[in-house]
């Protein structure tokens, strides 16, 4: 790998007490920066852009406070000591789909875009979900019109459906919500 694409340092947060105040601030700042740069990671409680860290902080706190090793984990990526990106992976609690997980809030700080951070996070979450959480499948939803489905396809994800016009970005700008899935192959089968 070139210096601009060196592998980031990953860390899992599995319990609320593991997330320091400094990490919560970094997650909050990253989220506001991603949204204001056009990222598609709006969550309930957020206004439409522009947003401030104050909008993101209550949502970050709810995410972190809901972490538990077998139910939900936060995965961070650091480059040069700075938070470069993060995501959340959750197990579905219903017994019929408890073998599945959902990946949410995938984001790369705009200062680190183009360095492979997002792809590295997605490879790391695949391994974490399979090997540590015992999941067999991951699902995610992305906003149409941004080319995100191509990014995920390159990483092995498959489109399973669309909800046409489900997301209203602005008046007259409705986008599809694209549903994607990734079957998690046991590591012995990959070798």
PEFENRA-V466229 format. One record per helix or strand of 2 or more residues. SS is the DSSP state (H for helix, E for strand). FROM is the first residue (numbers start at 1). LEN is the number of residues. If there is no record, write none. Layout:
BEGIN
SS:FROM:LEN, SS:FROM:LEN
END
This chain:
BEGIN
H:3:3, E:9:5, H:16:3, H:21:16, H:53:13, E:72:8, E:82:10, H:95:3, E:100:9, H:110:3, H:117:15, E:137:7, H:148:7, E:158:13, E:173:11, H:187:4
END
